[in-house]
């Protein structure tokens, strides 16, 4: 190839720009992050959840979630004896400010006069987008505004969304809502702006007991692989074949 | 000769179809975003835009670069695995500009969120009845949150 100095000098900056993109990978906002190296999901350890609502508050603060809408929320289940199919479920304001106290025994402790005195078991179930591998919500979008990113995170392109709410109806987990001001679909992004920078999600960062853990199923060194081998883990609504990726440790059969 | 003459109306329609197709391709070229279809049936550039949203929580690793003494003290206590912003709130602005000071924590509200007694919580978790336990005295009067005593 004949390349004189003049052409070489012209091509040098172009080559430099091209090399920058080679090094950066995609998306270009996050250098050194390669989407195909990850397959994100979450592990929720039910016996560790104390229902403090830290995750709900952290999610709202991190993602400017409007009041009354939730990208993650906590439910409290009360299963009385054999009533597996009709558990009493509460989630006051998504569990943002915690839950009303329950007396320690049927006798009733002091200071808990208004608390229910039922027997039975109580437990908390934090919920969020399950980032399904075969997600119903992305399949119904008529304009291609919601999609599964190559790293397994279900995202919404809010500049493309029409706000038709098909996806809100399609999600079997109730994880989507129409943003009251933007009038477009909004949902958990698994804190995509954080995980692409090497940080964990806002909810996992702020969980005081470690009940929520961000996991990368494509990372062979992630503790999730050992955890899945040694624990009884369930996903929500497995019968719907959504490929849900939020794993619940010791999930009770009454949870819907 | 007579073929082109007799089929003239067909050629005119064929020409119209070709023009319509070219117009369709032109409109499509300008209307469909450049990155649409890059990874699938969606706008590929949206991924980068979502990844570029601003942070509010800096992450405990960031806190520990300056507050290493607190991180060290915390290792000795039960709050070892509780990250800084779980109690102190979102402080990415403070991490970027230390002159922005965090708001002082009201421990009577904060500590109760986790430690208020309830049968719904897992049995082993330390819980107190806030009224009986201290009667509204701030928790840090007796307890050291950073080493959890």
Interface residues (C-beta under 8 A of the other chain):
Chain A: X26 X27 X28 X29 X30 X33 X35 X47 X48 X49 X50 X51 X52 X53 X54 X58 X61 X62 X63 X76 X78 X97 X98 X99 X100 X101 X102 X103 X104 X105 X109 X110 X111 X122 X123 X124 X144 X145 X146 X147 X148 X149 X150 X155 X157 X159 X160 X189 X192 X193 X194 X196 X197 X199 X200 X202 X205 X206 X207 X208 X209 X210
Chain B: X36 X39 X40 X41 X42 X43 X44 X45 X46 X47 X48 X49 X50 X51 X52 X53 X54 X55 X56 X57 X59 X60 X79 X81 X82 X83 X85 X86 X89 X90 X113 X114 X116 X117 X118 X119 X120 X121 X122 X125 X129 X131 X132
